Amino acid sequence: MPDESIPHRTTMLLKGGRVLMPEADWNDPPQADIAIAGDRIVGIGSEYRLGDIRNVEIIDAGNHLVLPGFVNAHYHSHDVLAKGTLEEVPLETWRLYALPPQYPPRSAEEVYARTLLGALECLRSGITTIQDMLTLYPYEERNMDAVMKAYGEVGIRVVFALQYADRKGIETIPFWKDTFPTELHPLLSTAAEPERDLDLIGHFEATRLKSPPPPRVSWALGPSAPERCSPELMQRTMDLARRHDIPVYTHIYESRGMALQARLSLPQYSGLLIRRLAEEGVLDQRLNFAHSVWLSRQEIDLLAEHAAGVVLNPQGNLKMKCGIAPIRTLQDAGVRIGLGCDNCSCSDAQNMFVAMKLFTLLAAVSNPIPGPQQAVAALRAATEAGAEGARLGNVVGRIAPGFKADLTPIDMRDPTFSPMNSAARQLVHIEAGRGVRHVIVEGKVVVRDRQLTTVNESTIYDAVKTVMPGFRRDFATISQRVAKLQPWLDRAHRRIMAAELDIERLPFGSG
Ligand SMILES: [Zn+2]
């Protein structure tokens, strides 16, 4: 990169950082200046000369690593207020806490406060894009408006999907129907299930999809899980996704029970959900499968063949006693791998540094034979791959001219980076978010010196404090209800764990 004059239309210059450009060695990234005009990167030079250009905001990035903003590719803003409420719980039990349909309707104030708080946590840990797969139950337009208002004000980029399904949970979990007494069955549904009077996907298309999204928002679709969606609903989803060229996010095989259910209910597809989707003609590059812990080898090959991707969420998978995704097998097959932080009640941190570290550690135990270096792979999963899955691969996730200026400068004046032996490995194995100093989204500094610039942080904490008494009261009621179900939940869980399954996901298990 020769010394050169700064591009004429430059409005912001990030000067002297060590920049993780796509082709650079991320263990030893080069020093470079990044020129931004409005919302985009317009040039990267070794040492730009300002010449007679005026009105350029200069951000001193000396002693900083400059990363592409992280893409948190799996997140749900509906339970932000439930962070820290639960210890380890099996996934099937946890869903009754996280998505209870018996909650009284939430106020727009609560929805607004939780959306802001979740976005604040993400931004403060260097996340510039979130994929929010939101359950609004019962669906109310005013709550949807509150979500969009919060995101508009806070300034984060959002790939937004509503979560929906048309099959009841009790019908999709092994042994639940015959373990629980019939009178308890109505307590076993969750909010990601059919709404009685509303065709949610049709409503979303009519009210939102047909008009341009708000700034920094792009639309996506969120069928909850293939087993919770009929073939007709999956077909409708993919028709819509293809017509509008938008991504689709769904959950698959998070728990052993989900794989077992597929084996029991899909004999015509050899018990494989991915094969069902492939044969229904709905499997393509627009699909992102959150979790993918219990994929079989045949299904991994099908994902690669159809260019569909996965989004791994190691924090929640461990806490919900789910298992370890076959990371190395997915990598060897060439499947796109994004990373997410999932719900606040199961993960609980919205922190991609934690997700990246677990990714590398679990890659190590997912295969006993030493494999490729994983720190750079984790960083690319947390940036480029998440962007590609969102169909924003030419827009964000990389630091290159033409891309949106979504950037996270990390302060290296910290024990984390002294001595500097490898930027990639120290970012993944040592950094935990303390170094995130500024965050830039679409050319705007939304976090400066570790403080949100768009919304007063104190007003967010105050808004949360105001709504918490109501949330706590309702969460306590839900907890009491789940406690009553505990003996049967335990019995069903033991039956799931004891049943035979053709793969295991323990460290060094098959797959
Ligand atoms: Zn999820």
Boltz pocket constraint, residues with backbone or C-beta under 6 A from the ligand:
constraints:
  - pocket:
      binder: B
      contacts: [[A, 74], [A, 75], [A, 76], [A, 251], [A, 290], [A, 342], [A, 343]]
      max_distance: 6.0
